[in-house]
């Protein structure tokens, strides 16, 4: 299994093929030394992009030193963004020369990372998160998808998650946020501490959540209810099913196993079920378990990754 600098360069510039992405993922998981080499090359590539040649030629060591220090901080984050699936990061520079990262978790995968200021984030399937490599005046990230956050305390710098139409502001709490751009659903479940949820700075649009409370968007307004902690065990690789219909369960399976499920057996669509599944066991195991309670058969088209329920 050979990965050279030319393959990595194409990966960093977003020009690599799906086969090369898979090769890099397997290569990283195969050996810890490969992971270290990947991080070194990531830093080297970022340095070549971030350092303006004119600054170097004009001998401005102050700016070069500052950029290199930022790169070292970014490297601490880069070391932990490599997870399951084709997870990748894309770097860019904003108007303040601040390194930004976009992390994408494709269907059927999940990952975790630790931000430079100490907060830990778990990202679910089909999730994108954008954030600066180094927080300066504030701590702000943008989320499109679902994430579980364990925020490091900093009374002087609130942590703000921009998720769709809503912003969530905390100081040092743990919570789950779900806000996919292509879905009307929005939900925030607070596990510890206190949080401020708002659309804008007007007082009438602000809601405060306490530990054990969940805010769900229903009919255009946020409704507060007790938190069901079992619903958020996805970060532990467990799918919890609590009185969901067969149709709803298949939607979850599509999300977590990266496939399409077409139900042609109308008799099972509305039937309810309670239970749990480990993602690592796979879709076939999950469907066989359901067959103990539901009368259905299924066929799978490997080429199109579609499952038909009959």
ROGU-864751 format. One record per residue (C-alpha): residue in one letter; chain; x, z, y. Coordinates in pm, whole numbers, plus 50000, padded with zeros to 5 digits. Layout:
N
<A,A,<X,Z,Y>>,
...
END
This chain:
310
<X,A,<50000,50000,50000>>,
<X,A,<50190,49871,50307>>,
<X,A,<50090,49920,50670>>,
<X,A,<50340,49801,50929>>,
<X,A,<50348,49820,51308>>,
<X,A,<50188,49479,51354>>,
<X,A,<49878,49589,51158>>,
<X,A,<49858,49914,51356>>,
<X,A,<49894,49729,51684>>,
<X,A,<49599,49506,51598>>,
<X,A,<49403,49823,51509>>,
<X,A,<49486,49990,51842>>,
<X,A,<49385,49679,52038>>,
<X,A,<49059,49640,51846>>,
<X,A,<49164,49310,51683>>,
<X,A,<49194,49425,51321>>,
<X,A,<48961,49298,51049>>,
<X,A,<48730,49518,50843>>,
<X,A,<48973,49481,50550>>,
<X,A,<49261,49605,50767>>,
<X,A,<49053,49900,50890>>,
<X,A,<48982,49998,50530>>,
<X,A,<49351,49955,50441>>,
<X,A,<49454,50184,50729>>,
<X,A,<49196,50447,50635>>,
<X,A,<49314,50459,50274>>,
<X,A,<49677,50457,50383>>,
<X,A,<49621,50757,50614>>,
<X,A,<49435,50954,50348>>,
<X,A,<49702,50879,50088>>,
<X,A,<49991,51067,50244>>,
<X,A,<50041,51321,50525>>,
<X,A,<50354,51135,50638>>,
<X,A,<50141,50824,50694>>,
<X,A,<49912,51026,50919>>,
<X,A,<50212,51145,51125>>,
<X,A,<50343,50789,51152>>,
<X,A,<49999,50671,51269>>,
<X,A,<49992,50936,51544>>,
<X,A,<50348,50850,51657>>,
<X,A,<50257,50483,51682>>,
<X,A,<49935,50570,51867>>,
<X,A,<50138,50763,52126>>,
<X,A,<50393,50483,52152>>,
<X,A,<50118,50224,52202>>,
<X,A,<49938,50436,52465>>,
<X,A,<50264,50489,52651>>,
<X,A,<50321,50113,52671>>,
<X,A,<49970,50065,52807>>,
<X,A,<49949,50362,53043>>,
<X,A,<50288,50348,53214>>,
<X,A,<50280,50092,53491>>,
<X,A,<50595,49881,53480>>,
<X,A,<50617,49883,53858>>,
<X,A,<50633,50263,53862>>,
<X,A,<50919,50256,53613>>,
<X,A,<51112,49985,53796>>,
<X,A,<51067,50165,54126>>,
<X,A,<51207,50480,53966>>,
<X,A,<50908,50707,54018>>,
<X,A,<50985,50969,53753>>,
<X,A,<50722,51207,53889>>,
<X,A,<50434,50978,53794>>,
<X,A,<50592,50874,53464>>,
<X,A,<50645,51239,53368>>,
<X,A,<50284,51324,53453>>,
<X,A,<50149,51035,53242>>,
<X,A,<50372,51129,52949>>,
<X,A,<50251,51489,52963>>,
<X,A,<49894,51362,52946>>,
<X,A,<49987,51147,52649>>,
<X,A,<50120,51450,52462>>,
<X,A,<49788,51624,52521>>,
<X,A,<49599,51318,52400>>,
<X,A,<49816,51319,52087>>,
<X,A,<49690,51666,51997>>,
<X,A,<49341,51521,51987>>,
<X,A,<49444,51201,51812>>,
<X,A,<49575,51407,51521>>,
<X,A,<49225,51510,51421>>,
<X,A,<49006,51212,51497>>,
<X,A,<49089,51047,51166>>,
<X,A,<48804,51129,50929>>,
<X,A,<48588,50967,50666>>,
<X,A,<48469,50608,50704>>,
<X,A,<48584,50361,50965>>,
<X,A,<48614,50616,51243>>,
<X,A,<48819,50493,51534>>,
<X,A,<48900,50571,51896>>,
<X,A,<48918,50337,52193>>,
<X,A,<49125,50434,52497>>,
<X,A,<49070,50324,52851>>,
<X,A,<49167,50432,53204>>,
<X,A,<48923,50533,53477>>,
<X,A,<48979,50518,53849>>,
<X,A,<49176,50845,53845>>,
<X,A,<49411,50715,53570>>,
<X,A,<49246,50959,53332>>,
<X,A,<49269,50867,52962>>,
<X,A,<48922,50840,52808>>,
<X,A,<48831,50819,52444>>,
<X,A,<48533,50672,52266>>,
<X,A,<48485,50799,51912>>,
<X,A,<48243,50617,51686>>,
<X,A,<48115,50747,51351>>,
<X,A,<47966,50460,51151>>,
<X,A,<47663,50483,50921>>,
<X,A,<47720,50694,50613>>,
<X,A,<48004,50898,50765>>,
<X,A,<48061,51215,50965>>,
<X,A,<48368,51373,51121>>,
<X,A,<48495,51666,51329>>,
<X,A,<48750,51705,51605>>,
<X,A,<48891,51973,51832>>,
<X,A,<48904,51893,52202>>,
<X,A,<49213,51968,52406>>,
<X,A,<49054,52281,52565>>,
<X,A,<48968,52432,52224>>,
<X,A,<48604,52331,52166>>,
<X,A,<48517,52201,51819>>,
<X,A,<48274,51913,51766>>,
<X,A,<48112,51777,51449>>,
<X,A,<47971,51425,51483>>,
<X,A,<47700,51286,51257>>,
<X,A,<47640,50936,51125>>,
<X,A,<47589,50652,51379>>,
<X,A,<47720,50868,51664>>,
<X,A,<47932,50778,51966>>,
<X,A,<48098,51031,52194>>,
<X,A,<48297,50956,52508>>,
<X,A,<48524,51215,52667>>,
<X,A,<48852,51245,52862>>,
<X,A,<49170,51322,52673>>,
<X,A,<49246,51588,52934>>,
<X,A,<48978,51787,53120>>,
<X,A,<49063,51837,53487>>,
<X,A,<48798,51957,53734>>,
<X,A,<48517,51989,53478>>,
<X,A,<48433,51949,53109>>,
<X,A,<48194,51659,53062>>,
<X,A,<48127,51443,52755>>,
<X,A,<47868,51173,52682>>,
<X,A,<47684,51168,52349>>,
<X,A,<47486,50892,52183>>,
<X,A,<47378,51028,51846>>,
<X,A,<47399,51375,51695>>,
<X,A,<47664,51641,51732>>,
<X,A,<47719,52009,51661>>,
<X,A,<47929,52178,51931>>,
<X,A,<48117,52509,51922>>,
<X,A,<48230,52545,52283>>,
<X,A,<48539,52737,52393>>,
<X,A,<48457,52988,52668>>,
<X,A,<48570,52907,53020>>,
<X,A,<48360,53078,53293>>,
<X,A,<48516,52858,53562>>,
<X,A,<48443,52528,53384>>,
<X,A,<48097,52483,53233>>,
<X,A,<48075,52235,52948>>,
<X,A,<47823,51956,53008>>,
<X,A,<47690,51712,52747>>,
<X,A,<47518,51404,52884>>,
<X,A,<47273,51292,52615>>,
<X,A,<47029,51021,52716>>,
<X,A,<46805,51140,52999>>,
<X,A,<46911,51503,52962>>,
<X,A,<47216,51713,53045>>,
<X,A,<47303,52032,52860>>,
<X,A,<47525,52284,53039>>,
<X,A,<47689,52580,52861>>,
<X,A,<47982,52819,52906>>,
<X,A,<48068,52926,52552>>,
<X,A,<47801,52864,52289>>,
<X,A,<47728,52679,51965>>,
<X,A,<47443,52430,51940>>,
<X,A,<47324,52101,51793>>,
<X,A,<47216,51801,52002>>,
<X,A,<47039,51490,51874>>,
<X,A,<46984,51201,52114>>,
<X,A,<47023,50849,51978>>,
<X,A,<47000,50580,52243>>,
<X,A,<46772,50359,52033>>,
<X,A,<46533,50645,51953>>,
<X,A,<46279,50834,52163>>,
<X,A,<46362,51160,51982>>,
<X,A,<46556,51432,52163>>,
<X,A,<46629,51780,52033>>,
<X,A,<46866,52066,52116>>,
<X,A,<46900,52372,51892>>,
<X,A,<47093,52669,52030>>,
<X,A,<47272,52888,51776>>,
<X,A,<47458,53133,52001>>,
<X,A,<47476,53215,52372>>,
<X,A,<47260,53058,52644>>,
<X,A,<47224,52701,52770>>,
<X,A,<47079,52513,53065>>,
<X,A,<46890,52190,52991>>,
<X,A,<46801,51961,53278>>,
<X,A,<46729,51602,53381>>,
<X,A,<46857,51654,53732>>,
<X,A,<46932,51941,53969>>,
<X,A,<46570,52001,54070>>,
<X,A,<46451,52344,53962>>,
<X,A,<46129,52212,53812>>,
<X,A,<46319,52000,53561>>,
<X,A,<46539,52284,53428>>,
<X,A,<46490,52480,53105>>,
<X,A,<46702,52770,52981>>,
<X,A,<46751,52818,52608>>,
<X,A,<46846,53141,52433>>,
<X,A,<47010,53178,52092>>,
<X,A,<46767,53087,51815>>,
<X,A,<46558,52851,52031>>,
<X,A,<46514,52475,51993>>,
<X,A,<46394,52233,52261>>,
<X,A,<46221,51921,52125>>,
<X,A,<46088,51630,52328>>,
<X,A,<45720,51593,52235>>,
<X,A,<45478,51378,52434>>,
<X,A,<45720,51343,52724>>,
<X,A,<45788,51717,52765>>,
<X,A,<46025,51968,52610>>,
<X,A,<45864,52214,52369>>,
<X,A,<46045,52536,52272>>,
<X,A,<46029,52662,51912>>,
<X,A,<46234,52889,51680>>,
<X,A,<46547,52723,51539>>,
<X,A,<46541,52616,51173>>,
<X,A,<46910,52651,51089>>,
<X,A,<46879,52466,50758>>,
<X,A,<46807,52142,50940>>,
<X,A,<47161,52131,51075>>,
<X,A,<47360,52167,50755>>,
<X,A,<47452,51799,50774>>,
<X,A,<47792,51905,50910>>,
<X,A,<47851,52083,50577>>,
<X,A,<47761,51766,50386>>,
<X,A,<47414,51890,50284>>,
<X,A,<47079,51717,50345>>,
<X,A,<46805,51979,50365>>,
<X,A,<46451,51857,50286>>,
<X,A,<46173,52092,50394>>,
<X,A,<45822,51959,50345>>,
<X,A,<45910,51602,50437>>,
<X,A,<45723,51300,50310>>,
<X,A,<45888,51056,50071>>,
<X,A,<45893,50803,50354>>,
<X,A,<46076,51046,50586>>,
<X,A,<46326,51129,50312>>,
<X,A,<46410,50761,50268>>,
<X,A,<46481,50735,50642>>,
<X,A,<46729,51022,50609>>,
<X,A,<46892,50855,50309>>,
<X,A,<46933,50534,50510>>,
<X,A,<47110,50731,50780>>,
<X,A,<47344,50927,50554>>,
<X,A,<47419,50668,50286>>,
<X,A,<47447,50356,50503>>,
<X,A,<47190,50133,50333>>,
<X,A,<46839,49997,50371>>,
<X,A,<46547,50126,50162>>,
<X,A,<46226,49926,50129>>,
<X,A,<45929,50116,49982>>,
<X,A,<45690,49890,49791>>,
<X,A,<45515,50176,49612>>,
<X,A,<45250,50300,49859>>,
<X,A,<45143,50583,49626>>,
<X,A,<45457,50787,49697>>,
<X,A,<45496,50732,50073>>,
<X,A,<45307,51039,50195>>,
<X,A,<45388,51285,49916>>,
<X,A,<45585,51593,50031>>,
<X,A,<45904,51746,49894>>,
<X,A,<46132,52049,49935>>,
<X,A,<46495,52052,49825>>,
<X,A,<46854,51977,49918>>,
<X,A,<47111,51711,49835>>,
<X,A,<47487,51697,49868>>,
<X,A,<47597,51379,50041>>,
<X,A,<47902,51353,49817>>,
<X,A,<47675,51306,49511>>,
<X,A,<47555,50972,49645>>,
<X,A,<47224,50788,49673>>,
<X,A,<47174,50722,49301>>,
<X,A,<47194,51092,49216>>,
<X,A,<46948,51175,49498>>,
<X,A,<46695,50917,49380>>,
<X,A,<46720,51030,49018>>,
<X,A,<46646,51387,49130>>,
<X,A,<46339,51268,49318>>,
<X,A,<46219,51082,49011>>,
<X,A,<46162,51422,48847>>,
<X,A,<45879,51481,49097>>,
<X,A,<45772,51130,49200>>,
<X,A,<45666,50843,48979>>,
<X,A,<45870,50547,49099>>,
<X,A,<46147,50311,48993>>,
<X,A,<46414,50152,49208>>,
<X,A,<46647,49854,49205>>,
<X,A,<46956,49805,49413>>,
<X,A,<47101,49481,49545>>,
<X,A,<47472,49547,49574>>,
<X,A,<47547,49239,49783>>,
<X,A,<47293,49321,50055>>,
<X,A,<47307,49701,50012>>,
<X,A,<46926,49717,49991>>,
<X,A,<46725,49947,49762>>,
<X,A,<46368,49863,49664>>,
<X,A,<46131,50146,49564>>,
<X,A,<45855,50035,49322>>,
END
